[in-house]
């Protein structure tokens, strides 16, 4: 009899232990899951701050991503205070970049009027019959200086415009732009080779034409040999990226100086390039236009002298999937720097 009681008690104890273990496991798993959900919800505002910072840091041109805000809602705790402070910082940076671009644009517009007036007065003085040879020579020099300043102002205006995101997009084939630029380029002592293959993207045709034109003129200007050449090709990569490659002969360029060539007004320290008639904005505009279209620019010294610049523009940009119509580049006005 006592043995049966002991067996019954043992069976009850084993069942209790088994059920207690199962209950403990279930309660532990539920506690872990609940804690994970609570922690995730509490950390969600921090994830929003991190995602916003990462989007700005990874943007091709970070200043154009500063318009986004975290706009965190919730109780006024430390996390919301951090998010609000981050939004204030973004707003001030955004205003700073916009103010800089507006200043460049306004200053360029203000300077264009006196330069145009100077050009007209010099033209009138040079065409007078009473003008002596010395005056004509001086007038010609002043006209050349005035023209260089006009190119500089135009370049600053274009640079300020290019540093804004392109919102009005249309279908563009880089092959058409290459052909148009080559047709409009005056005959040079430098040989220009063009291999335009279809390379479709979407964007502003005027800005993209200036990108191609500036790079071609830059390659022509910096050739130092009589048998120099500029080669320009367009093509489409397997992933759909539109690629433009412009290479040219010229002076040897140290690799460490290539990044500085994209900075405004930067020139190589050689007499040949220091006396160039360019405004020093060619490659700066190329980079600004490419960034405005969500693209990238890569430059490397060419073996034997010169430079190879590769521009990659995405094909899956806003507007293409919305039925953007083809945009002809034949009627785009050309205004050289």
SVG drawing of the C-alpha trace seen along z (x, -y; Angstrom):
<svg xmlns="http://www.w3.org/2000/svg" viewBox="-2 -110 58 112">
<polyline fill="none" stroke="black" stroke-width="0.4" points="0.0,0.0 2.7,-2.5 4.6,-1.6 1.6,-2.5 1.3,-5.8 5.0,-6.5 4.7,-5.7 1.7,-8.0 3.5,-10.8 6.5,-10.3 4.4,-10.4 2.7,-13.6 6.1,-15.2 7.4,-14.2 4.3,-15.6 4.6,-18.8 8.3,-19.2 7.6,-18.6 4.7,-21.0 6.6,-23.6 9.6,-23.3 7.3,-23.7 5.6,-26.7 9.0,-28.2 10.2,-27.9 7.0,-29.4 7.1,-32.3 10.8,-32.9 10.2,-32.9 7.2,-35.2 9.3,-37.5 12.1,-37.6 9.7,-38.3 7.9,-41.0 11.3,-42.6 12.5,-42.5 9.3,-44.2 9.5,-46.9 13.2,-47.5 12.6,-47.7 9.8,-50.2 12.0,-52.2 14.9,-52.2 12.8,-52.9 13.4,-56.7 17.1,-56.1 16.8,-54.0 15.1,-57.0 17.9,-59.3 20.5,-56.8 18.7,-56.2 18.5,-60.0 22.2,-60.5 23.1,-57.5 21.0,-58.8 22.7,-62.2 26.2,-60.7 25.7,-58.3 24.0,-60.8 26.1,-61.7 25.7,-65.4 24.9,-65.6 23.8,-69.2 20.8,-68.2 19.6,-65.7 19.5,-68.3 15.8,-69.1 14.7,-65.9 13.8,-66.1 13.3,-63.4 10.2,-65.2 10.0,-62.8 6.7,-62.7 6.2,-61.4 6.9,-62.4 9.5,-65.1 12.2,-62.8 15.9,-62.7 15.5,-60.9 13.0,-63.5 15.3,-66.2 18.2,-64.6 16.0,-64.3 14.8,-67.9 18.4,-69.1 19.4,-67.1 16.5,-68.7 17.7,-72.2 21.2,-71.4 19.9,-70.1 17.8,-73.2 20.7,-75.6 23.0,-73.7 20.3,-73.7 19.9,-77.4 23.7,-77.9 24.0,-75.9 21.1,-77.7 22.4,-81.1 25.8,-80.3 24.2,-79.3 22.0,-82.4 24.9,-84.6 26.9,-83.2 23.9,-83.5 23.1,-87.1 26.7,-88.2 27.1,-86.7 24.0,-88.5 25.1,-91.8 28.5,-91.5 27.2,-90.5 25.7,-94.0 28.9,-96.1 30.8,-93.5 28.3,-93.8 28.5,-97.6 32.3,-97.4 32.2,-95.1 29.9,-97.5 32.0,-100.6 35.2,-98.8 33.6,-97.7 32.5,-101.3 36.0,-102.7 37.7,-100.1 35.5,-100.8 36.2,-104.5 38.2,-105.6 40.2,-108.0 41.5,-105.2 45.3,-105.0 47.0,-101.5 48.0,-101.7 44.4,-102.2 43.2,-99.4 45.8,-97.1 44.9,-98.1 41.2,-97.7 41.7,-94.2 43.5,-93.2 40.8,-94.6 38.1,-92.8 39.9,-89.5 40.1,-90.2 36.4,-91.2 35.5,-88.0 37.3,-85.9 35.4,-87.5 32.2,-86.9 33.1,-83.2 33.9,-83.2 30.5,-84.7 28.7,-82.3 30.5,-79.4 29.6,-80.5 26.0,-80.8 26.0,-77.4 27.9,-75.9 25.3,-77.4 22.5,-76.0 24.1,-72.6 24.4,-72.1 20.6,-71.9 18.8,-68.6 17.3,-68.2 13.6,-67.8 12.4,-68.5 13.7,-65.4 13.2,-64.1 14.5,-61.2 18.1,-61.9 20.4,-59.8 24.1,-60.8 24.9,-59.7 22.7,-62.5 24.4,-65.0 27.9,-63.8 27.0,-64.2 25.5,-67.6 28.6,-68.9 31.0,-67.6 29.0,-69.3 29.0,-72.6 32.7,-72.5 34.9,-74.7 37.6,-73.1 40.7,-72.7 44.3,-71.7 43.5,-68.9 41.8,-65.9 38.5,-64.9 37.4,-61.3 33.8,-60.4 32.3,-57.0 28.7,-57.7 26.8,-54.6 23.3,-54.6 23.4,-55.6 20.0,-56.6 19.2,-58.3 16.8,-61.0 17.7,-64.5 18.2,-68.0 19.4,-68.0 20.9,-71.5 23.0,-70.6 24.1,-67.3 25.2,-69.1 27.3,-71.5 28.8,-68.5 30.0,-67.0 30.9,-70.4 33.0,-71.4 34.9,-68.2 35.6,-68.3 36.8,-71.9 38.9,-71.1 40.6,-68.3 41.2,-70.5 42.5,-73.4 45.0,-71.4 46.6,-69.6 50.2,-70.6 51.3,-68.6 50.5,-69.3 49.3,-65.7 47.1,-65.8 43.7,-64.3 40.5,-64.1 38.4,-60.9 34.8,-60.8 32.7,-57.7 29.2,-56.9 27.8,-53.5 25.5,-51.6 26.8,-49.1 25.1,-45.7 23.3,-47.1 21.8,-49.9 24.1,-52.7 24.8,-55.3 28.6,-56.0 30.5,-58.8 34.3,-58.6 36.4,-61.5 40.2,-61.1 42.8,-63.4 46.5,-63.8 48.3,-66.4 50.8,-67.0 51.6,-64.4 49.4,-64.7 50.5,-63.3 47.8,-61.0 47.7,-62.9 46.7,-66.1 43.7,-64.6 41.1,-65.2 42.1,-68.8 41.3,-69.3 37.6,-69.2 37.9,-72.1 36.9,-75.5 39.7,-77.7 42.3,-75.0 45.0,-74.6 48.1,-72.6 51.3,-74.5 52.6,-74.8 53.1,-77.8 51.1,-76.3 48.0,-75.7 48.4,-78.8 47.9,-81.0 44.9,-79.1 41.9,-81.1 39.6,-78.9 37.9,-80.1 39.0,-77.1 35.5,-75.8 35.3,-73.1 35.7,-69.9 33.9,-71.5 30.8,-71.9 31.2,-68.4 31.1,-67.0 28.3,-69.3 26.1,-68.3 26.8,-64.6 26.0,-64.8 22.8,-66.7 21.7,-63.7 22.6,-61.2 25.7,-60.1 29.4,-59.8 32.6,-61.1 36.0,-59.3 39.2,-60.7 42.6,-59.2 45.9,-60.2 46.3,-58.8 49.4,-56.8 51.7,-59.0 50.0,-62.3 46.6,-63.7 43.5,-62.7 40.7,-60.1 37.3,-61.2 34.5,-58.7 30.9,-59.9 28.4,-57.3 24.7,-58.3 21.9,-56.0 19.2,-54.9 16.6,-54.1 16.1,-57.7 12.8,-59.4 10.8,-60.3 11.8,-57.3 9.2,-55.1 6.6,-57.8 6.7,-57.9 9.1,-60.8 9.2,-61.8 12.4,-61.9 14.1,-65.2 16.0,-66.4 19.3,-68.1 19.5,-69.6 17.9,-72.9 20.0,-73.3 21.8,-76.7 25.5,-76.6 27.3,-79.1 31.0,-78.2 33.0,-78.9"/>
</svg>
